[in-house]
Amino acid sequence: MFKASIQRLVDFTSTRDLVHVLGTHIEMTTTPMVDYPLGVTSHPNEHVLELRREHLIEMNEALKLLPTPVLQKHADFIIYPVN
């Protein structure tokens, strides 16, 4: 379902002007590929919420290579599957 949702976003934004996509659960630091430990309640220097279409495309391509989502760190986002 996650993979299909990202594909739909990539398809939807291919024919529309897009400024940003707002990510969720931004618990990543401003240091590329470094997230905060689970459970911490303070996130100083948190990564910005705004993501660009290029991030959607990068995420979509990464997900296409995986049979199921696994932990995968990228400079501006982390694929962090949860059961």
N, C-alpha and C positions, 0 to 999 in steps of 0.2 A: 504494500500500500504506500509506504514511504517513497519507494522508487517511482511509482506511478504518479504520485503527487508532484514530485520534482519535475518529472517529464512534462506534466500538464503545465506547470509554471513556465518551463522553457518554451513550450509551444505557444502559450498564451502571450508571452512577452515578445515573441518573434515578430509580431505584426503591430506592436503598440510601442509608443514612446514610454520609456521607463526611466525614472530617476533613481529610485531605490526600492529594494525589497527589504522589509523589516524582518530581521531574523528573530528567533525566539530562544529562550534559555541561553542568553549570552553570558556564559560563565567562563569566558576566555580572557586571558590577560592581553595587554597591548603587545606582548612579546609573541611573535608568530609561533604557532603550534603549542603554546603553553596554556593549559587551562587551570582553573582553581580546583583544589581538592574538593571532592563531594562533601557537602554538609557545611562548608564555611558560610558564614552569614555576611561577611564583608568582602566587597570586590573592588578595592581601589585599583585604579588604572585598568578598568574593564574595556575590552574591545568595543568599538562603536556598534550600534544596533544596525545601522544601514549597510546593506550589501548591494552590489551591482549585478546586472544580468550576467556578467562574466563569471561571477561566483556561482550562479545557478548552473551555468554551462559546465564549469569545472566540477561541481558536485554531481551533476547528472552523468558526466563522463566517468567519474570515479565509481559511481554506483553501477553503471553498466558493466564494469569489469568484475563486479562482485556477485556471486550467486545469492548471498544474503549480506545485508549491511554489517560491517565489522568496524571496530575502532580504527579510524583513519584520520591522521592529523594533516591539515593543510594550513597555509599561512594565515588565512582569514576566517577559517571555520574548522570545526572538528566534527566528523561523522561519529556519533556516539550512540550506537543502538542500545536500547533498553528492553529487557524482556518483561 
